Protein backbone atom coordinates (compact mmCIF):
# COMPACT_ATOMS: atom_id res chain seq x y z
CA UNK A 1 0.00 0.00 0.00
CA UNK A 2 1.26 3.41 -0.95
CA UNK A 3 0.18 6.60 0.85
CA UNK A 4 1.24 10.18 0.20
CA UNK A 5 1.45 12.90 2.82
CA UNK A 6 1.20 16.40 1.34
CA UNK A 7 2.11 19.35 3.54
CA UNK A 8 1.40 22.87 2.38
CA UNK A 9 2.90 26.28 3.09
CA UNK A 10 5.09 26.93 6.14
CA UNK A 11 4.87 23.33 7.30
CA UNK A 12 8.53 22.91 6.27
CA UNK A 13 9.23 25.05 9.36
CA UNK A 14 7.62 22.66 11.86
CA UNK A 15 9.79 22.42 14.94
CA UNK A 16 10.72 26.08 14.95
CA UNK A 17 7.49 27.67 13.71
CA UNK A 18 5.19 28.92 16.50
CA UNK A 19 6.11 26.01 18.81
CA UNK A 20 3.28 26.87 21.23
CA UNK A 21 0.80 26.01 18.47
CA UNK A 22 2.63 23.42 16.35
CA UNK A 23 5.11 21.81 18.77
CA UNK A 24 8.88 21.49 18.70
CA UNK A 25 9.30 18.40 16.52
CA UNK A 26 10.35 18.69 12.89
CA UNK A 27 8.15 16.87 10.38
CA UNK A 28 11.13 14.94 9.01
CA UNK A 29 11.81 13.49 12.48
CA UNK A 30 8.14 12.64 12.99
CA UNK A 31 7.94 11.06 9.53
CA UNK A 32 10.85 8.77 10.36
CA UNK A 33 8.97 7.45 13.41
CA UNK A 34 5.79 7.06 11.35
CA UNK A 35 7.65 5.06 8.70
CA UNK A 36 9.09 2.81 11.43
CA UNK A 37 5.62 2.23 12.87
CA UNK A 38 4.23 1.28 9.43
CA UNK A 39 7.01 -0.65 7.74
CA UNK A 40 4.56 -2.39 5.40
CA UNK A 41 3.30 0.89 3.98
CA UNK A 42 5.15 3.01 1.48
CA UNK A 43 4.77 6.47 3.00
CA UNK A 44 5.71 9.13 0.49
CA UNK A 45 6.10 12.76 1.48
CA UNK A 46 5.77 16.01 -0.45
CA UNK A 47 5.91 19.55 0.92
CA UNK A 48 5.44 22.74 -1.03
CA UNK A 49 4.79 26.39 -0.34
CA UNK A 50 3.34 26.76 -3.84
CA UNK A 51 -0.38 26.21 -4.49
CA UNK A 52 0.04 24.91 -8.08
CA UNK A 53 2.65 22.37 -7.01
CA UNK A 54 0.24 20.99 -4.40
CA UNK A 55 -2.47 20.70 -7.08
CA UNK A 56 -0.04 18.91 -9.43
CA UNK A 57 0.91 16.49 -6.63
CA UNK A 58 -2.79 15.72 -5.96
CA UNK A 59 -3.42 15.04 -9.68
CA UNK A 60 -0.37 12.78 -9.92
CA UNK A 61 -1.28 10.87 -6.75
CA UNK A 62 -4.79 10.36 -8.12
CA UNK A 63 -3.23 7.89 -10.57
CA UNK A 64 -0.84 5.77 -8.50
CA UNK A 65 -1.45 6.25 -4.76
CA UNK A 66 -3.97 4.47 -2.51
CA UNK A 67 -4.62 7.41 -0.21
CA UNK A 68 -3.56 10.99 0.43
CA UNK A 69 -3.10 12.74 3.78
CA UNK A 70 -3.34 16.46 3.15
CA UNK A 71 -2.47 19.37 5.39
CA UNK A 72 -2.85 22.30 3.03
CA UNK A 73 -1.88 24.80 5.76
CA UNK A 74 -3.31 28.27 5.16
CA UNK A 75 -4.40 27.28 1.61
CA UNK A 76 -7.13 25.26 3.35
CA UNK A 77 -8.91 28.51 4.08
CA UNK A 78 -8.37 30.20 0.72
CA UNK A 79 -7.90 27.69 -2.08
CA UNK A 80 -10.96 26.69 -4.08
CA UNK A 81 -8.48 25.20 -6.58
CA UNK A 82 -7.03 22.70 -4.07
CA UNK A 83 -10.58 21.74 -3.04
CA UNK A 84 -11.42 21.20 -6.73
CA UNK A 85 -8.29 19.04 -7.18
CA UNK A 86 -9.37 16.82 -4.26
CA UNK A 87 -12.85 16.51 -5.79
CA UNK A 88 -11.34 15.66 -9.20
CA UNK A 89 -9.63 12.43 -8.13
CA UNK A 90 -11.01 9.11 -6.93
CA UNK A 91 -8.19 8.52 -4.41
CA UNK A 92 -9.42 9.09 -0.83
CA UNK A 93 -8.01 12.20 0.84
CA UNK A 94 -7.89 12.72 4.61
CA UNK A 95 -7.47 16.31 5.77
CA UNK A 96 -5.19 16.90 8.74
CA UNK A 97 -4.55 19.98 10.86
CA UNK A 98 -2.03 19.89 13.67
CA UNK A 99 -3.81 22.59 15.64
CA UNK A 100 -7.50 22.65 16.47
CA UNK A 101 -8.55 25.09 13.76
CA UNK A 102 -11.99 25.42 15.34
CA UNK A 103 -10.47 26.86 18.51
CA UNK A 104 -8.58 29.56 16.59
CA UNK A 105 -9.44 32.61 14.47
CA UNK A 106 -12.72 32.59 12.57
CA UNK A 107 -11.03 32.51 9.15
CA UNK A 108 -9.43 29.17 10.07
CA UNK A 109 -12.87 27.64 10.55
CA UNK A 110 -13.50 27.86 6.82
CA UNK A 111 -12.13 25.01 4.73
CA UNK A 112 -12.44 24.71 0.96
CA UNK A 113 -11.15 21.16 1.30
CA UNK A 114 -13.02 19.36 4.12
CA UNK A 115 -16.23 18.69 2.21
CA UNK A 116 -14.30 17.01 -0.61
CA UNK A 117 -12.36 14.73 1.75
CA UNK A 118 -13.15 11.31 3.22
CA UNK A 119 -12.73 12.94 6.63
CA UNK A 120 -10.94 15.59 8.60
CA UNK A 121 -8.70 15.45 11.68
CA UNK A 122 -7.87 18.58 13.64
CA UNK A 123 -6.24 19.36 16.96
CA UNK A 124 -4.27 16.22 17.80
CA UNK A 125 -0.83 17.61 16.99
CA UNK A 126 1.41 15.50 14.76
CA UNK A 127 -0.49 12.41 15.98
CA UNK A 128 -3.19 13.50 13.53
CA UNK A 129 -1.10 12.12 10.64
CA UNK A 130 -1.00 8.72 12.32
CA UNK A 131 -4.76 8.83 12.87
CA UNK A 132 -5.13 9.61 9.17
CA UNK A 133 -2.98 6.59 8.21
CA UNK A 134 -5.15 4.41 10.47
CA UNK A 135 -8.36 5.72 8.89
CA UNK A 136 -7.05 4.92 5.39
CA UNK A 137 -6.02 1.43 6.54
CA UNK A 138 -9.48 0.78 7.97
CA UNK A 139 -10.99 1.76 4.63
CA UNK A 140 -8.68 -0.43 2.52
C1 LIG B 1 -2.65 24.26 9.99
C2 LIG B 1 -3.72 25.27 10.39
C3 LIG B 1 -3.78 26.41 9.39
O1 LIG B 1 -4.76 27.35 9.77
C4 LIG B 1 -2.44 27.13 9.33
O2 LIG B 1 -2.48 28.14 8.36
C5 LIG B 1 -1.32 26.18 9.08
C6 LIG B 1 -1.30 24.93 9.80
C7 LIG B 1 -2.49 23.16 11.06
O3 LIG B 1 -1.89 22.14 10.75
O4 LIG B 1 -2.93 23.33 12.22
O5 LIG B 1 -0.38 26.48 8.37
O6 LIG B 1 -3.04 23.63 8.79
Backbone and ligand atoms as CSV (ligand in chain L), in Angstrom:
chain,resi,resn,atom,element,x,y,z
A,1,UNK,N,N,0.841,-1.202,0.000
A,1,UNK,CA,C,0.000,0.000,0.000
A,1,UNK,C,C,0.880,1.258,0.000
A,2,UNK,N,N,0.464,2.201,-0.809
A,2,UNK,CA,C,1.260,3.413,-0.950
A,2,UNK,C,C,0.401,4.633,-0.557
A,3,UNK,N,N,0.884,5.396,0.430
A,3,UNK,CA,C,0.179,6.600,0.845
A,3,UNK,C,C,1.089,7.814,0.649
A,4,UNK,N,N,0.472,8.943,0.380
A,4,UNK,CA,C,1.239,10.177,0.200
A,4,UNK,C,C,0.781,11.226,1.208
A,5,UNK,N,N,1.741,11.762,1.942
A,5,UNK,CA,C,1.455,12.904,2.821
A,5,UNK,C,C,1.844,14.169,2.067
A,6,UNK,N,N,0.902,15.099,1.964
A,6,UNK,CA,C,1.201,16.397,1.344
A,6,UNK,C,C,1.070,17.479,2.416
A,7,UNK,N,N,2.141,18.197,2.635
A,7,UNK,CA,C,2.111,19.346,3.541
A,7,UNK,C,C,2.244,20.631,2.747
A,8,UNK,N,N,1.415,21.596,3.094
A,8,UNK,CA,C,1.399,22.870,2.382
A,8,UNK,C,C,2.308,23.917,3.011
A,9,UNK,N,N,2.003,25.177,2.765
A,9,UNK,CA,C,2.904,26.279,3.095
A,9,UNK,C,C,3.248,26.380,4.573
A,10,UNK,N,N,4.516,26.684,4.807
A,10,UNK,CA,C,5.092,26.933,6.137
A,10,UNK,C,C,5.244,25.677,6.989
A,11,UNK,N,N,4.754,24.552,6.505
A,11,UNK,CA,C,4.875,23.327,7.300
A,11,UNK,C,C,6.282,22.736,7.203
A,12,UNK,N,N,7.105,23.269,6.293
A,12,UNK,CA,C,8.527,22.906,6.273
A,12,UNK,C,C,9.245,23.474,7.506
A,13,UNK,N,N,8.599,24.411,8.193
A,13,UNK,CA,C,9.230,25.051,9.357
A,13,UNK,C,C,8.785,24.432,10.680
A,14,UNK,N,N,8.068,23.305,10.611
A,14,UNK,CA,C,7.619,22.663,11.858
A,14,UNK,C,C,8.817,22.355,12.735
A,15,UNK,N,N,8.670,22.606,14.016
A,15,UNK,CA,C,9.793,22.416,14.943
A,15,UNK,C,C,10.252,23.765,15.456
A,16,UNK,N,N,10.310,24.735,14.523
A,16,UNK,CA,C,10.718,26.084,14.949
A,16,UNK,C,C,9.589,27.094,14.791
A,17,UNK,N,N,8.594,26.745,13.974
A,17,UNK,CA,C,7.493,27.673,13.709
A,17,UNK,C,C,6.476,27.658,14.856
A,18,UNK,N,N,6.206,28.807,15.446
A,18,UNK,CA,C,5.187,28.925,16.501
A,18,UNK,C,C,5.071,27.635,17.344
A,19,UNK,N,N,6.112,27.298,18.084
A,19,UNK,CA,C,6.109,26.012,18.806
A,19,UNK,C,C,4.948,25.844,19.783
A,20,UNK,N,N,4.424,26.960,20.313
A,20,UNK,CA,C,3.284,26.868,21.231
A,20,UNK,C,C,2.053,26.302,20.538
A,21,UNK,N,N,1.959,26.492,19.234
A,21,UNK,CA,C,0.802,26.007,18.469
A,21,UNK,C,C,1.112,24.683,17.763
A,22,UNK,N,N,2.341,24.574,17.216
A,22,UNK,CA,C,2.630,23.420,16.348
A,22,UNK,C,C,3.660,22.440,16.924
A,23,UNK,N,N,4.164,22.730,18.136
A,23,UNK,CA,C,5.109,21.811,18.771
A,23,UNK,C,C,6.549,22.070,18.347
A,24,UNK,N,N,7.444,21.253,18.887
A,24,UNK,CA,C,8.881,21.494,18.696
A,24,UNK,C,C,9.531,20.431,17.818
A,25,UNK,N,N,8.750,19.505,17.306
A,25,UNK,CA,C,9.302,18.405,16.522
A,25,UNK,C,C,9.270,18.745,15.036
A,26,UNK,N,N,10.352,18.457,14.335
A,26,UNK,CA,C,10.353,18.691,12.887
A,26,UNK,C,C,9.517,17.594,12.223
A,27,UNK,N,N,8.978,17.890,11.035
A,27,UNK,CA,C,8.154,16.874,10.378
A,27,UNK,C,C,9.011,15.708,9.905
A,28,UNK,N,N,10.227,15.996,9.499
A,28,UNK,CA,C,11.129,14.940,9.013
A,28,UNK,C,C,11.359,13.899,10.113
A,29,UNK,N,N,11.564,14.402,11.350
A,29,UNK,CA,C,11.809,13.489,12.477
A,29,UNK,C,C,10.544,12.664,12.761
A,30,UNK,N,N,9.390,13.345,12.741
A,30,UNK,CA,C,8.135,12.637,12.989
A,30,UNK,C,C,7.881,11.584,11.904
A,31,UNK,N,N,8.176,11.970,10.662
A,31,UNK,CA,C,7.941,11.058,9.533
A,31,UNK,C,C,8.768,9.781,9.675
A,32,UNK,N,N,9.981,9.940,10.166
A,32,UNK,CA,C,10.849,8.774,10.364
A,32,UNK,C,C,10.181,7.794,11.331
A,33,UNK,N,N,9.612,8.324,12.422
A,33,UNK,CA,C,8.968,7.448,13.413
A,33,UNK,C,C,7.695,6.824,12.829
A,34,UNK,N,N,7.015,7.579,11.984
A,34,UNK,CA,C,5.793,7.061,11.351
A,34,UNK,C,C,6.153,5.914,10.391
A,35,UNK,N,N,7.225,6.110,9.639
A,35,UNK,CA,C,7.650,5.058,8.701
A,35,UNK,C,C,8.057,3.797,9.443
A,36,UNK,N,N,8.688,3.974,10.623
A,36,UNK,CA,C,9.094,2.815,11.430
A,36,UNK,C,C,7.874,2.080,11.961
A,37,UNK,N,N,6.830,2.836,12.309
A,37,UNK,CA,C,5.615,2.232,12.865
A,37,UNK,C,C,4.798,1.501,11.787
A,38,UNK,N,N,5.001,1.890,10.533
A,38,UNK,CA,C,4.229,1.279,9.432
A,38,UNK,C,C,5.184,0.810,8.343
A,39,UNK,N,N,5.988,-0.185,8.683
A,39,UNK,CA,C,7.013,-0.653,7.744
A,39,UNK,C,C,6.422,-1.257,6.472
A,40,UNK,N,N,5.179,-1.744,6.566
A,40,UNK,CA,C,4.558,-2.390,5.399
A,40,UNK,C,C,3.951,-1.385,4.427
A,41,UNK,N,N,3.917,-0.134,4.838
A,41,UNK,CA,C,3.302,0.890,3.980
A,41,UNK,C,C,4.392,1.753,3.377
A,42,UNK,N,N,4.239,2.041,2.104
A,42,UNK,CA,C,5.147,3.011,1.476
A,42,UNK,C,C,4.581,4.398,1.764
A,43,UNK,N,N,5.269,5.141,2.612
A,43,UNK,CA,C,4.775,6.472,2.997
A,43,UNK,C,C,5.579,7.532,2.263
A,44,UNK,N,N,5.007,8.089,1.235
A,44,UNK,CA,C,5.715,9.129,0.485
A,44,UNK,C,C,5.394,10.493,1.095
A,45,UNK,N,N,6.289,11.431,0.877
A,45,UNK,CA,C,6.100,12.763,1.482
A,45,UNK,C,C,6.424,13.854,0.474
A,46,UNK,N,N,5.539,14.859,0.427
A,46,UNK,CA,C,5.771,16.010,-0.447
A,46,UNK,C,C,5.373,17.265,0.312
A,47,UNK,N,N,6.245,18.249,0.302
A,47,UNK,CA,C,5.907,19.545,0.917
A,47,UNK,C,C,6.151,20.640,-0.094
A,48,UNK,N,N,5.227,21.598,-0.146
A,48,UNK,CA,C,5.443,22.738,-1.032
A,48,UNK,C,C,4.766,23.976,-0.453
A,49,UNK,N,N,5.385,25.108,-0.732
A,49,UNK,CA,C,4.788,26.390,-0.345
A,49,UNK,C,C,4.006,26.996,-1.508
A,50,UNK,N,N,3.916,26.229,-2.600
A,50,UNK,CA,C,3.338,26.765,-3.841
A,50,UNK,C,C,2.028,26.031,-4.178
A,51,UNK,N,N,0.951,26.781,-4.286
A,51,UNK,CA,C,-0.383,26.206,-4.491
A,51,UNK,C,C,-0.428,25.264,-5.706
A,52,UNK,N,N,0.098,25.717,-6.844
A,52,UNK,CA,C,0.037,24.909,-8.075
A,52,UNK,C,C,0.795,23.598,-7.945
A,53,UNK,N,N,1.880,23.615,-7.199
A,53,UNK,CA,C,2.647,22.368,-7.010
A,53,UNK,C,C,1.848,21.361,-6.182
A,54,UNK,N,N,1.082,21.873,-5.221
A,54,UNK,CA,C,0.238,20.986,-4.404
A,54,UNK,C,C,-0.862,20.377,-5.284
A,55,UNK,N,N,-1.432,21.192,-6.156
A,55,UNK,CA,C,-2.472,20.705,-7.079
A,55,UNK,C,C,-1.884,19.633,-8.006
A,56,UNK,N,N,-0.694,19.900,-8.560
A,56,UNK,CA,C,-0.045,18.908,-9.432
A,56,UNK,C,C,0.195,17.590,-8.683
A,57,UNK,N,N,0.624,17.701,-7.419
A,57,UNK,CA,C,0.909,16.489,-6.626
A,57,UNK,C,C,-0.386,15.698,-6.387
A,58,UNK,N,N,-1.490,16.398,-6.164
A,58,UNK,CA,C,-2.788,15.718,-5.960
A,58,UNK,C,C,-3.203,14.990,-7.244
A,59,UNK,N,N,-3.066,15.673,-8.403
A,59,UNK,CA,C,-3.422,15.038,-9.684
A,59,UNK,C,C,-2.605,13.775,-9.909
A,60,UNK,N,N,-1.286,13.900,-9.675
A,60,UNK,CA,C,-0.373,12.777,-9.920
A,60,UNK,C,C,-0.725,11.604,-8.998
A,61,UNK,N,N,-0.974,11.914,-7.725
A,61,UNK,CA,C,-1.277,10.869,-6.749
A,61,UNK,C,C,-2.616,10.202,-7.053
A,62,UNK,N,N,-3.491,10.921,-7.743
A,62,UNK,CA,C,-4.787,10.361,-8.120
A,62,UNK,C,C,-4.630,9.148,-9.029
A,63,UNK,N,N,-3.443,8.996,-9.616
A,63,UNK,CA,C,-3.231,7.888,-10.568
A,63,UNK,C,C,-2.526,6.684,-9.942
A,64,UNK,N,N,-1.658,6.906,-8.950
A,64,UNK,CA,C,-0.844,5.767,-8.495
A,64,UNK,C,C,-0.717,5.607,-6.980
A,65,UNK,N,N,-1.567,6.304,-6.220
A,65,UNK,CA,C,-1.451,6.249,-4.758
A,65,UNK,C,C,-2.791,5.787,-4.181
A,66,UNK,N,N,-2.733,5.004,-3.087
A,66,UNK,CA,C,-3.971,4.471,-2.507
A,66,UNK,C,C,-4.717,5.489,-1.635
A,67,UNK,N,N,-3.970,6.412,-1.054
A,67,UNK,CA,C,-4.624,7.409,-0.205
A,67,UNK,C,C,-3.715,8.605,0.013
A,68,UNK,N,N,-4.322,9.765,0.213
A,68,UNK,CA,C,-3.556,10.995,0.429
A,68,UNK,C,C,-3.921,11.570,1.794
A,69,UNK,N,N,-2.899,12.020,2.520
A,69,UNK,CA,C,-3.098,12.739,3.782
A,69,UNK,C,C,-2.673,14.172,3.492
A,70,UNK,N,N,-3.596,15.092,3.617
A,70,UNK,CA,C,-3.343,16.459,3.148
A,70,UNK,C,C,-3.492,17.490,4.264
A,71,UNK,N,N,-2.386,18.170,4.544
A,71,UNK,CA,C,-2.466,19.374,5.386
A,71,UNK,C,C,-2.089,20.525,4.473
A,72,UNK,N,N,-3.096,21.229,3.996
A,72,UNK,CA,C,-2.848,22.300,3.028
A,72,UNK,C,C,-2.475,23.611,3.709
A,73,UNK,N,N,-2.275,23.586,5.036
A,73,UNK,CA,C,-1.885,24.804,5.760
A,73,UNK,C,C,-2.902,25.909,5.491
A,74,UNK,N,N,-2.408,27.115,5.335
A,74,UNK,CA,C,-3.309,28.267,5.159
A,74,UNK,C,C,-4.105,28.195,3.856
A,75,UNK,N,N,-3.619,27.420,2.857
A,75,UNK,CA,C,-4.397,27.279,1.608
A,75,UNK,C,C,-5.750,26.615,1.865
A,76,UNK,N,N,-5.846,25.873,2.967
A,76,UNK,CA,C,-7.126,25.264,3.354
A,76,UNK,C,C,-8.244,26.309,3.335
A,77,UNK,N,N,-7.899,27.484,3.841
A,77,UNK,CA,C,-8.914,28.512,4.079
A,77,UNK,C,C,-9.130,29.431,2.875
A,78,UNK,N,N,-8.294,29.264,1.853
A,78,UNK,CA,C,-8.365,30.203,0.723
A,78,UNK,C,C,-8.510,29.528,-0.647
A,79,UNK,N,N,-8.087,28.254,-0.744
A,79,UNK,CA,C,-7.902,27.686,-2.079
A,79,UNK,C,C,-9.074,26.832,-2.580
A,80,UNK,N,N,-9.903,27.444,-3.394
A,80,UNK,CA,C,-10.961,26.695,-4.084
A,80,UNK,C,C,-10.308,25.682,-5.029
A,81,UNK,N,N,-9.149,26.058,-5.597
A,81,UNK,CA,C,-8.476,25.196,-6.583
A,81,UNK,C,C,-7.974,23.895,-5.949
A,82,UNK,N,N,-7.475,23.952,-4.726
A,82,UNK,CA,C,-7.028,22.697,-4.074
A,82,UNK,C,C,-8.257,21.838,-3.736
A,83,UNK,N,N,-9.334,22.476,-3.283
A,83,UNK,CA,C,-10.580,21.737,-3.043
A,83,UNK,C,C,-11.065,21.055,-4.314
A,84,UNK,N,N,-10.996,21.772,-5.442
A,84,UNK,CA,C,-11.419,21.198,-6.729
A,84,UNK,C,C,-10.528,20.019,-7.126
A,85,UNK,N,N,-9.224,20.124,-6.835
A,85,UNK,CA,C,-8.292,19.036,-7.177
A,85,UNK,C,C,-8.645,17.781,-6.380
A,86,UNK,N,N,-8.984,17.963,-5.098
A,86,UNK,CA,C,-9.370,16.820,-4.258
A,86,UNK,C,C,-10.646,16.180,-4.821
A,87,UNK,N,N,-11.583,17.030,-5.240
A,87,UNK,CA,C,-12.849,16.511,-5.795
A,87,UNK,C,C,-12.639,15.810,-7.133
A,88,UNK,N,N,-11.559,16.162,-7.839
A,88,UNK,CA,C,-11.343,15.656,-9.200
A,88,UNK,C,C,-10.763,14.250,-9.244
A,89,UNK,N,N,-10.263,13.755,-8.115
A,89,UNK,CA,C,-9.629,12.426,-8.132
A,89,UNK,C,C,-10.449,11.431,-7.316
A,90,UNK,N,N,-10.246,10.146,-7.635
A,90,UNK,CA,C,-11.008,9.109,-6.926
A,90,UNK,C,C,-10.282,8.663,-5.654
A,91,UNK,N,N,-8.992,8.911,-5.581
A,91,UNK,CA,C,-8.193,8.516,-4.409
A,91,UNK,C,C,-8.729,9.202,-3.147
A,92,UNK,N,N,-8.931,8.434,-2.055
A,92,UNK,CA,C,-9.423,9.089,-0.831
A,92,UNK,C,C,-8.397,10.044,-0.233
A,93,UNK,N,N,-8.879,11.189,0.219
A,93,UNK,CA,C,-8.005,12.201,0.835
A,93,UNK,C,C,-8.493,12.451,2.265
A,94,UNK,N,N,-7.565,12.390,3.216
A,94,UNK,CA,C,-7.892,12.718,4.605
A,94,UNK,C,C,-7.205,14.039,4.947
A,95,UNK,N,N,-8.002,14.982,5.413
A,95,UNK,CA,C,-7.472,16.306,5.771
A,95,UNK,C,C,-6.946,16.270,7.208
A,96,UNK,N,N,-5.760,16.836,7.393
A,96,UNK,CA,C,-5.185,16.900,8.741
A,96,UNK,C,C,-4.809,18.336,9.075
A,97,UNK,N,N,-5.102,18.750,10.312
A,97,UNK,CA,C,-4.550,19.982,10.864
A,97,UNK,C,C,-3.946,19.672,12.220
A,98,UNK,N,N,-2.750,20.150,12.420
A,98,UNK,CA,C,-2.033,19.893,13.669
A,98,UNK,C,C,-2.747,20.585,14.824
A,99,UNK,N,N,-3.091,21.835,14.609
A,99,UNK,CA,C,-3.806,22.595,15.641
A,99,UNK,C,C,-5.306,22.370,15.500
A,100,UNK,N,N,-6.043,22.717,16.555
A,100,UNK,CA,C,-7.501,22.652,16.469
A,100,UNK,C,C,-7.974,23.945,15.804
A,101,UNK,N,N,-8.209,23.869,14.502
A,101,UNK,CA,C,-8.545,25.091,13.761
A,101,UNK,C,C,-9.863,25.713,14.242
A,102,UNK,N,N,-10.692,24.908,14.875
A,102,UNK,CA,C,-11.994,25.420,15.343
A,102,UNK,C,C,-11.875,26.206,16.649
A,103,UNK,N,N,-10.701,26.115,17.273
A,103,UNK,CA,C,-10.474,26.864,18.511
A,103,UNK,C,C,-9.655,28.123,18.230
A,104,UNK,N,N,-9.444,28.434,16.947
A,104,UNK,CA,C,-8.584,29.559,16.587
A,104,UNK,C,C,-9.401,30.669,15.894
A,105,UNK,N,N,-8.738,31.495,15.116
A,105,UNK,CA,C,-9.436,32.613,14.467
A,105,UNK,C,C,-10.572,32.100,13.570
A,106,UNK,N,N,-11.553,32.974,13.366
A,106,UNK,CA,C,-12.724,32.588,12.573
A,106,UNK,C,C,-12.354,32.156,11.150
A,107,UNK,N,N,-11.366,32.853,10.549
A,107,UNK,CA,C,-11.029,32.511,9.152
A,107,UNK,C,C,-10.484,31.098,9.020
A,108,UNK,N,N,-9.967,30.536,10.132
A,108,UNK,CA,C,-9.433,29.167,10.066
A,108,UNK,C,C,-10.548,28.124,10.149
A,109,UNK,N,N,-11.758,28.586,10.441
A,109,UNK,CA,C,-12.867,27.645,10.554
A,109,UNK,C,C,-13.543,27.414,9.204
A,110,UNK,N,N,-13.015,28.087,8.190
A,110,UNK,CA,C,-13.505,27.861,6.820
A,110,UNK,C,C,-12.506,26.967,6.110
A,111,UNK,N,N,-13.003,25.874,5.521
A,111,UNK,CA,C,-12.129,25.008,4.728
A,111,UNK,C,C,-12.762,24.780,3.367
A,112,UNK,N,N,-11.975,24.999,2.309
A,112,UNK,CA,C,-12.443,24.708,0.959
A,112,UNK,C,C,-12.155,23.252,0.597
A,113,UNK,N,N,-11.627,22.510,1.571
A,113,UNK,CA,C,-11.146,21.158,1.298
A,113,UNK,C,C,-11.964,20.081,2.015
A,114,UNK,N,N,-12.361,20.376,3.269
A,114,UNK,CA,C,-13.016,19.359,4.121
A,114,UNK,C,C,-14.139,18.598,3.434
A,115,UNK,N,N,-15.042,19.328,2.774
A,115,UNK,CA,C,-16.235,18.689,2.215
A,115,UNK,C,C,-15.895,17.724,1.078
A,116,UNK,N,N,-14.707,17.877,0.509
A,116,UNK,CA,C,-14.305,17.014,-0.611
A,116,UNK,C,C,-13.523,15.794,-0.116
A,117,UNK,N,N,-13.217,15.781,1.190
A,117,UNK,CA,C,-12.359,14.734,1.751
A,117,UNK,C,C,-13.180,13.586,2.336
A,118,UNK,N,N,-12.504,12.447,2.546
A,118,UNK,CA,C,-13.151,11.314,3.222
A,118,UNK,C,C,-13.423,11.682,4.672
A,119,UNK,N,N,-12.558,12.505,5.255
A,119,UNK,CA,C,-12.729,12.941,6.632
A,119,UNK,C,C,-11.688,13.968,6.996
A,120,UNK,N,N,-11.820,14.506,8.190
A,120,UNK,CA,C,-10.940,15.586,8.598
A,120,UNK,C,C,-10.514,15.399,10.054
A,121,UNK,N,N,-9.246,15.636,10.329
A,121,UNK,CA,C,-8.696,15.449,11.679
A,121,UNK,C,C,-8.021,16.756,12.078
A,122,UNK,N,N,-8.382,17.275,13.248
A,122,UNK,CA,C,-7.871,18.585,13.638
A,122,UNK,C,C,-7.632,18.621,15.136
A,123,UNK,N,N,-6.448,19.078,15.546
A,123,UNK,CA,C,-6.236,19.361,16.962
A,123,UNK,C,C,-5.469,18.324,17.751
A,124,UNK,N,N,-4.980,17.273,17.080
A,124,UNK,CA,C,-4.268,16.217,17.803
A,124,UNK,C,C,-2.754,16.304,17.630
A,125,UNK,N,N,-2.269,17.462,17.220
A,125,UNK,CA,C,-0.834,17.608,16.994
A,125,UNK,C,C,-0.390,16.719,15.846
A,126,UNK,N,N,0.895,16.342,15.854
A,126,UNK,CA,C,1.410,15.501,14.761
A,126,UNK,C,C,0.744,14.129,14.754
A,127,UNK,N,N,0.225,13.705,15.906
A,127,UNK,CA,C,-0.486,12.410,15.976
A,127,UNK,C,C,-1.608,12.322,14.947
A,128,UNK,N,N,-2.117,13.476,14.512
A,128,UNK,CA,C,-3.190,13.496,13.529
A,128,UNK,C,C,-2.814,12.761,12.245
A,129,UNK,N,N,-1.536,12.813,11.871
A,129,UNK,CA,C,-1.099,12.123,10.643
A,129,UNK,C,C,-1.219,10.608,10.832
A,130,UNK,N,N,-0.889,10.151,12.053
A,130,UNK,CA,C,-1.000,8.720,12.324
A,130,UNK,C,C,-2.473,8.287,12.314
A,131,UNK,N,N,-3.318,9.129,12.885
A,131,UNK,CA,C,-4.755,8.827,12.871
A,131,UNK,C,C,-5.270,8.759,11.432
A,132,UNK,N,N,-4.725,9.616,10.586
A,132,UNK,CA,C,-5.131,9.612,9.172
A,132,UNK,C,C,-4.686,8.318,8.488
A,133,UNK,N,N,-3.454,7.868,8.781
A,133,UNK,CA,C,-2.980,6.590,8.212
A,133,UNK,C,C,-3.934,5.481,8.642
A,134,UNK,N,N,-4.261,5.455,9.946
A,134,UNK,CA,C,-5.154,4.412,10.467
A,134,UNK,C,C,-6.498,4.444,9.748
A,135,UNK,N,N,-7.032,5.630,9.529
A,135,UNK,CA,C,-8.356,5.719,8.890
A,135,UNK,C,C,-8.305,5.187,7.460
A,136,UNK,N,N,-7.174,5.420,6.768
A,136,UNK,CA,C,-7.046,4.917,5.391
A,136,UNK,C,C,-6.868,3.405,5.398
A,137,UNK,N,N,-6.190,2.875,6.436
A,137,UNK,CA,C,-6.021,1.426,6.536
A,137,UNK,C,C,-7.357,0.748,6.800
A,138,UNK,N,N,-8.177,1.363,7.653
A,138,UNK,CA,C,-9.483,0.782,7.969
A,138,UNK,C,C,-10.382,0.745,6.744
A,139,UNK,N,N,-10.159,1.685,5.836
A,139,UNK,CA,C,-10.992,1.761,4.628
A,139,UNK,C,C,-10.484,0.867,3.509
A,140,UNK,N,N,-9.270,0.296,3.679
A,140,UNK,CA,C,-8.684,-0.425,2.519
A,140,UNK,C,C,-9.141,-1.876,2.487
L,1,LIG,C1,C,-2.647,24.259,9.994
L,1,LIG,C2,C,-3.723,25.271,10.391
L,1,LIG,C3,C,-3.781,26.414,9.392
L,1,LIG,O1,O,-4.758,27.355,9.773
L,1,LIG,C4,C,-2.444,27.130,9.329
L,1,LIG,O2,O,-2.477,28.140,8.362
L,1,LIG,C5,C,-1.316,26.184,9.081
L,1,LIG,C6,C,-1.303,24.926,9.803
L,1,LIG,C7,C,-2.491,23.159,11.062
L,1,LIG,O3,O,-1.887,22.144,10.751
L,1,LIG,O4,O,-2.931,23.329,12.217
L,1,LIG,O5,O,-0.376,26.483,8.367
L,1,LIG,O6,O,-3.040,23.627,8.792
